[in-house]
Amino acid sequence: MAERATFATPAARARLRADAWRFRPRRADYYEYLADLIEGTQGRKTLRDILDDDARRYGPATVRGRLSGHWARAYVEEGGDLSAAWAGTLPQNECQLIACVQEEGGELPQALRDLARAARLAANARAELAASVAAGAAAAVVAVCLLCAVPFFTVPRLEQVFRAVPPGEYGALTRALFGLAAWLRQWLALWLVCLAGSAALALWSLPHFTPAWRPRLDDWLWWRLYRDFQAIRFLALLSVLVRRHGAADTRLGRALAAQERGASAWLEGHLRAMRARIDAGEQGAGIFDTGLLDRETWWYMADMMDALGLEAGLAQARRRVEVFVLARVGRQARALRWALLLAALAAVLALALWHYAVIDELRRSLSNFYASQ
């Protein structure tokens, strides 16, 4: 792959990355389609034939057609290595899973179906997380627009309409609103920079922030949703990788090492801690007690592993994650979205009522001023 990328033009590489990004949401369906076709043809069509057929059917005008053509060429250049052909266009840990299956002569169709289920599960959790982040961004935009309107539109208009009212006649609410406008004129730019920086820092901290007190942060807001999302993805892939490896004393370590490739700094820290526990002689569910899984999921996994063993216990934990943890993530995400949107609505109503009260106050002040003349 590195050799091919060397000779590709920058424009071709950029287009390939864009095609890969656009195709990723549909990859679960593609994995399942490929598994069905491999099983159905029973060796009468090779993977190269399947990729060539896709490239010809969809054509270079479509994302799948261009990617299929790229994969067909790469498949030949890599000597029939499907994971290497997909590298750089599909998630790295999913390519690594396919590589494990190929190395050990496993059943590729079943692995592709497992991968499709894991990809769908992760996609559902990612959609909930993205929706919550989008709701937070929308609420922040509403708050910023309201605050910008105060010093640059509403207060100047009030001053213009009620310019006959001396400042000494202003009521408490009017002085407070005009004071807020003066403060915003002076500090709004800095405030916006700090707000944007805080939002960017919060997003950056999800995969990168790894201090000793991060586990406490993982129980709150977006960090909790991110932890649960990563736990869902981790268990979905681990249950597949463990089943695909050989000797029981090495398969878990190899499965964790496979997930480390391309992992975020936060997830990589958890995976390394798990591998360190294996190297230290830890066995059973204690290996996974690093904070990646919430307590209830970890307790359930520990009970299942004690009763059924490693592989069956992981499979049961994955099924629980699919049913209960994903539903909980959805509930938490919806609650967070509603809280943020209701907070934005409350800010709109509060500011509107404040303005109505100020208008009423200014009208009374104007009447009193003319009456005293």
VOGU-3710 file (C-alpha; in Angstrom, 3 decimals, decimal comma):
1> maeratfatp> 0,000/0,000/0,000  2,818/2,424/0,821  4,404/1,783/-2,567  1,122/2,408/-4,383  0,527/5,601/-2,405  3,989/6,848/-3,367  3,151/6,835/-7,053  -0,430/8,087/-6,693  -1,001/11,744/-7,375  -2,118/13,971/-4,482
11> aararlrada> -5,465/14,475/-6,216  -5,971/10,720/-6,567  -5,102/10,148/-2,904  -7,473/12,910/-1,811  -10,284/11,452/-3,913  -9,633/7,976/-2,509  -9,826/9,319/1,055  -13,054/11,144/0,241  -14,554/8,010/-1,327  -13,535/5,937/1,697
21> wrfrprrady> -15,140/8,473/4,058  -18,390/8,466/2,058  -18,477/4,665/1,863  -17,900/3,924/5,564  -21,549/4,316/6,655  -22,489/1,638/4,087  -19,696/-0,805/4,802  -21,795/-3,094/7,058  -24,159/-3,832/4,163  -21,146/-4,400/1,923
31> yeyladlieg> -19,583/-6,896/4,340  -22,833/-8,848/4,448  -23,206/-8,740/0,656  -19,648/-10,016/0,244  -20,229/-12,840/2,753  -23,395/-13,952/0,950  -21,660/-13,880/-2,431  -18,605/-15,828/-1,260  -20,829/-18,491/0,287  -23,230/-18,580/-2,627
41> tqgrktlrdi> -20,612/-18,984/-5,359  -18,736/-21,667/-3,340  -15,404/-20,808/-4,921  -16,649/-20,443/-8,494  -15,833/-16,733/-8,290  -12,689/-15,439/-6,675  -12,557/-12,275/-4,627  -10,789/-10,593/-7,516  -13,672/-11,544/-9,832  -16,195/-10,152/-7,337
51> ldddarrygp> -14,299/-6,872/-7,011  -13,868/-6,581/-10,786  -17,590/-7,221/-11,315  -18,471/-4,511/-8,785  -16,113/-2,040/-10,437  -17,645/-2,746/-13,849  -21,270/-2,651/-12,664  -21,079/0,534/-10,614  -18,598/2,294/-12,868  -16,085/5,061/-12,139
61> atvrgrlsgh> -18,842/7,629/-11,638  -19,851/6,109/-8,264  -18,058/5,784/-4,950  -18,453/2,003/-4,812  -17,302/1,613/-8,399  -14,109/3,608/-7,814  -13,369/1,830/-4,535  -14,023/-1,604/-6,054  -11,611/-0,809/-8,864  -8,988/0,315/-6,350
71> warayveegg> -9,518/-2,813/-4,230  -9,300/-5,113/-7,259  -5,938/-3,624/-8,299  -4,641/-3,631/-4,735  -5,785/-7,229/-4,204  -3,626/-8,377/-7,094  -0,647/-6,229/-6,069  -0,801/-7,505/-2,490  -0,851/-11,139/-3,595  -4,471/-11,868/-2,668
81> dlsaawagtl> -4,395/-10,203/0,746  -7,866/-8,703/1,226  -6,988/-6,849/4,432  -4,031/-5,154/2,712  -6,231/-4,258/-0,259  -8,736/-2,588/2,078  -6,073/-0,826/4,151  -6,415/2,943/4,145  -10,029/2,852/2,965  -11,773/0,880/5,740
91> pqnecqliac> -11,216/1,092/9,532  -7,820/-0,253/10,531  -9,041/-2,562/13,290  -11,590/-4,123/10,934  -8,846/-4,752/8,362  -6,783/-6,290/11,152  -9,627/-8,680/11,984  -9,748/-9,842/8,360  -5,965/-10,264/8,439  -6,276/-12,507/11,511
101> vqeeggelpq> -8,872/-14,646/9,756  -6,712/-14,977/6,651  -3,600/-15,845/8,647  -5,331/-18,617/10,559  -7,434/-19,971/7,712  -10,738/-19,033/9,306  -14,096/-18,788/7,579  -14,116/-15,449/5,792  -17,919/-15,286/5,233  -18,677/-15,760/8,928
111> alrdlaraar> -16,025/-13,208/9,866  -17,548/-10,698/7,454  -21,002/-11,225/8,972  -19,599/-10,739/12,484  -17,863/-7,603/11,261  -21,095/-6,307/9,727  -22,940/-6,764/13,032  -20,139/-5,027/14,955  -20,068/-2,137/12,458  -23,837/-1,635/12,711
121> laanaraela> -23,708/-1,681/16,499  -20,918/0,900/16,568  -22,729/3,033/13,978  -25,891/3,147/16,111  -23,923/4,228/19,162  -21,960/6,791/17,117  -25,184/8,286/15,784  -26,475/8,856/19,333  -23,179/10,460/20,367  -23,080/12,691/17,282
131> asvaagaaaa> -26,688/13,784/17,811  -25,908/14,864/21,378  -22,853/16,823/20,270  -24,914/18,468/17,516  -27,600/19,427/20,041  -24,950/20,994/22,243  -23,587/22,927/19,273  -27,091/24,127/18,315  -27,784/25,289/21,861  -24,462/27,140/21,943
141> vvavcllcav> -25,205/28,836/18,602  -28,613/29,990/19,874  -27,052/31,406/23,045  -24,324/33,213/21,079  -26,814/34,722/18,611  -28,960/35,994/21,468  -26,025/37,575/23,228  -24,804/39,172/20,001  -28,237/40,703/19,431  -28,253/42,472/22,807
151> pfftvprleq> -25,367/44,961/22,313  -25,684/45,352/18,537  -29,435/45,392/17,917  -31,933/45,335/20,778  -30,283/47,770/23,220  -29,336/50,340/20,515  -32,952/50,260/19,291  -34,276/50,757/22,818  -31,876/53,652/23,361  -33,018/55,219/20,105
161> vfravppgey> -36,740/54,841/20,811  -36,497/56,051/24,425  -33,696/58,599/23,954  -35,828/61,213/25,702  -35,519/59,285/28,996  -32,551/60,554/31,041  -30,199/57,791/32,276  -31,001/58,843/35,811  -34,615/57,739/35,288  -33,699/54,204/34,278
171> galtralfgl> -35,092/51,432/36,451  -33,088/48,513/37,856  -33,900/46,103/35,010  -33,023/48,718/32,386  -29,677/49,529/34,012  -28,897/45,820/34,219  -29,713/45,203/30,533  -27,784/48,260/29,337  -24,880/47,259/31,571  -24,875/43,790/30,031
181> aawlrqwlal> -24,818/45,343/26,561  -21,844/47,548/27,483  -19,988/44,559/28,922  -20,687/42,471/25,810  -19,479/45,235/23,476  -16,162/45,169/25,293  -15,688/41,473/25,959  -17,872/39,570/23,467  -15,020/38,744/21,051  -12,892/37,317/23,861
191> wlvclagsaa> -15,894/35,457/25,254  -16,601/33,872/21,855  -12,967/32,794/21,505  -13,095/31,214/24,968  -16,403/29,494/24,171  -15,095/28,076/20,887  -11,885/27,020/22,608  -13,816/25,293/25,400  -15,973/23,411/22,890  -12,913/22,365/20,885
201> lalwslphft> -11,122/21,321/24,083  -14,111/19,253/25,201  -14,224/17,428/21,841  -10,446/16,946/21,848  -10,532/15,575/25,375  -12,855/12,693/24,451  -10,179/10,587/22,699  -6,989/12,298/23,949  -7,339/13,515/27,550  -5,884/10,815/29,827
211> pawrprlddw> -5,031/12,170/33,306  -5,286/10,015/36,411  -8,719/11,501/37,227  -10,205/10,802/33,768  -12,302/7,883/35,181  -14,262/10,399/37,284  -14,826/12,558/34,200  -16,102/9,492/32,316  -19,215/9,461/34,499  -20,413/12,829/33,161
221> lwwrlyrdfq> -22,154/14,146/30,039  -20,397/13,579/26,718  -17,497/11,752/28,328  -19,869/9,075/29,630  -21,489/8,720/26,223  -18,058/8,437/24,607  -16,958/5,781/27,097  -20,111/3,734/26,508  -19,709/4,095/22,731  -16,122/2,841/22,892
231> airflallsv> -17,149/-0,019/25,197  -19,821/-1,133/22,722  -17,345/-1,050/19,844  -14,619/-2,741/21,906  -16,773/-5,689/23,004  -18,299/-6,159/19,549  -14,872/-6,496/17,923  -13,206/-8,364/20,805  -15,813/-11,120/20,832  -15,071/-11,692/17,136
241> lvrrhgaadt> -11,273/-11,482/17,454  -11,091/-13,870/20,414  -13,144/-16,445/18,561  -10,818/-16,189/15,570  -7,521/-16,703/17,360  -5,778/-19,982/18,056  -4,284/-21,013/21,411  -6,324/-20,010/24,451  -3,308/-18,634/26,374  -2,412/-16,107/23,677
251> rlgralaaqe> -5,641/-15,274/21,828  -6,861/-12,560/24,234  -3,520/-10,745/24,193  -3,417/-10,878/20,404  -7,011/-9,650/20,180  -6,225/-6,665/22,414  -3,058/-5,906/20,436  -5,075/-5,947/17,211  -7,445/-3,307/18,607  -4,541/-1,081/19,680
261> rgasawlegh> -3,663/-0,353/16,059  -5,245/2,975/15,187  -6,879/3,350/18,626  -7,209/6,764/20,276  -4,871/7,654/23,133  -7,666/7,119/25,677  -8,656/3,688/24,336  -5,035/2,681/23,806  -4,362/3,374/27,493  -7,154/0,987/28,502
271> lramrarida> -5,967/-1,699/26,069  -2,375/-1,458/27,291  -3,559/-1,719/30,894  -5,444/-4,900/29,983  -2,384/-6,380/28,270  -0,239/-5,460/31,271  -2,626/-7,397/33,515  -2,354/-10,408/31,227  1,456/-10,182/31,347  1,254/-9,970/35,146
281> geqgagifdt> -0,670/-13,248/35,248  -4,186/-11,863/35,737  -6,968/-14,122/34,505  -10,692/-13,836/33,964  -12,777/-10,692/33,997  -10,283/-8,840/36,225  -8,303/-8,148/33,046  -11,062/-5,819/31,845  -11,495/-3,834/35,071  -9,789/-0,677/33,773
291> glldretwwy> -12,778/1,671/33,631  -13,575/1,136/29,963  -16,734/-0,788/30,897  -19,328/0,561/33,296  -19,604/-1,358/36,552  -22,823/-3,208/35,751  -21,511/-4,467/32,390  -18,236/-5,537/33,964  -20,001/-7,382/36,791  -22,186/-9,165/34,266
301> madmmdalgl> -19,115/-10,097/32,190  -17,334/-11,409/35,300  -20,301/-13,627/36,193  -20,617/-14,944/32,629  -16,885/-15,657/32,333  -16,887/-17,517/35,653  -19,854/-19,599/34,508  -19,143/-20,084/30,793  -15,484/-19,299/30,140  -13,734/-16,545/28,196
311> eaglaqarrr> -15,200/-16,905/24,709  -18,798/-17,629/25,732  -18,669/-14,979/28,477  -17,531/-12,334/25,998  -20,264/-13,374/23,572  -22,886/-13,017/26,323  -21,481/-9,637/27,340  -21,618/-8,492/23,723  -25,268/-9,524/23,468  -26,056/-7,610/26,669
321> vevfvlarvg> -24,297/-4,560/25,247  -26,349/-4,823/22,051  -29,620/-4,878/23,981  -29,159/-2,928/27,209  -26,096/-0,694/26,970  -26,989/0,635/23,521  -30,522/1,382/24,752  -29,066/3,164/27,787  -26,751/5,210/25,592  -29,774/6,205/23,525
331> rqaralrwal> -31,693/7,284/26,633  -28,751/9,261/28,001  -28,149/10,936/24,661  -31,800/11,900/24,296  -31,932/13,251/27,855  -28,799/15,319/27,245  -30,160/16,646/23,956  -33,448/17,685/25,559  -31,655/19,300/28,496  -29,482/21,377/26,160
341> llaalaavla> -32,341/22,367/23,881  -34,607/23,254/26,818  -31,774/25,330/28,303  -31,518/27,227/25,012  -35,300/27,729/24,978  -35,214/28,952/28,572  -32,503/31,456/27,635  -34,616/32,756/24,740  -37,705/33,159/26,934  -35,748/34,749/29,793
351> lalwhyavid> -34,133/37,295/27,497  -37,459/38,062/25,775  -39,223/38,589/29,117  -36,344/40,746/30,302  -36,744/42,956/27,224  -40,511/43,208/27,726  -39,947/44,248/31,347  -37,360/46,826/30,274  -39,729/48,269/27,640  -42,465/48,569/30,245
361> elrrslsnfy> -40,016/50,156/32,676  -38,840/52,662/30,077  -42,416/53,581/29,177  -43,185/54,337/32,812  -39,965/56,310/33,167  -40,816/58,313/30,050  -44,324/59,070/31,369  -42,925/60,139/34,755  -40,296/62,306/33,072  -42,871/64,177/30,944
371> asq> -45,215/64,508/33,903  -42,468/66,194/35,933  -41,775/68,813/33,264
//
